[in-house]
Amino acid sequence: LDADALRVYCTGKLAHYKIPRYVHVVDEFPMTVTGKVRKIEMREASLDLIGRG
């Protein structure tokens, strides 16, 4: 799975404005001790990658 393959897959199935502008593929998500996904860390990392924030 890569970003271009995801966009090609979405092209025929979603409206053009719903296709993700930014895609970052990761091996694993940051997790808490209880096994929940840490959305705050994901949000901060994505803002650093995009260059905003």
Helices and strands as residue ranges (DSSP letters): H 3-11, G 16-18, H 39-50
